[in-house]
Amino acid sequence: MKKKLLVFLLIGVLVFSMAGCGNNAEKPKSDIKVAMVTDEGGVHDQSFNQSAWEGLKKAEKDFGIKVSYVESQQDADFAPNFETLLDAGNDLIWGIGYKLSDALLDAATNNPDQLYAIVDFSYGDKTPDNVVGVVFKAEQSSFLVGYIAGKMTETNKVGFVGGTAGDVIWGFDYGFQAGVQYAAKELGKEIEILNQYAESFSDVSKGKAIATQMYQQGADIIFHASGDTGNGVIEAAKEQDKWAIGVDRDQNYLAPDNVLTSAMKRVDVGVYNVVKDLVEDNFPGGQTVVYGLEEGAVGIAPTSDKHVPKEILEEVKELEKKIIDGEIEVPYNEETFKEFMKTL
């Protein structure tokens, strides 16, 4: 009897010890904290910052984690904002946009035990183990909306308004130009593309001024890739009763009668998936995750069928397959655009 009692006591101690070890090893999901630093566009930019926040909010709902953000008013805010979120005890800190790349790398280097992630930037083979980059083949969705613009322009003149020049926005720019020229080749005509950068992702009035001038010069469709600045482009489209093409999110709701389509870049999907990996203890540190058409993270907006004819949407589906299969290699900068033009 005494031996049986001793066995039961030992089993009880063992079970209790194992349970205690499990609780210490695995952090409860409700205690996981994830935060993000926006660029100067802010979390309500109707574009990629807002999309990133939507991804975090979905993760909060699905996984029971805690999420937050701090907004940057200027580039000088990036470093102190990262420091603020570090002091707040976040498990993962995001930088939204390539403009935060230097500040995030400094923070990650100085705090090797802290996890970081960045949207729209890759450190390549120099990516620290505590950092993951998330990039998108935005040139692919830009090509598709460029094709739509080329097929639907009535003036044979379209426009592109960029935010700040650089690798990320060049992808939108040259992808769009390639799509327009692909359509022009099919139609056997020439289409002029007006092009200007606002050098800002937050200057709504400048976006409006640039777009208004383009419309007055004869453009009837303008694609923007300029964050909050693009809201000015859409305002101009409404005032001039012309077409605008949105970016990152489906922006038709901003001007239902004037936003023709949008080049979707699902930042929310990228952010959500990395947080999911974190929760499941599979954080892809030291890597760059790439999203494109094949992953369903870029494409045209769901509301495109409101204004784009069915036959053109069918052609877009065929183009998507050709891009995924590698039959069409969409350019993402000036050099690759020149090579692409040789194939037409």
Disulfide bonds with the S-S distance in Angstrom:
none
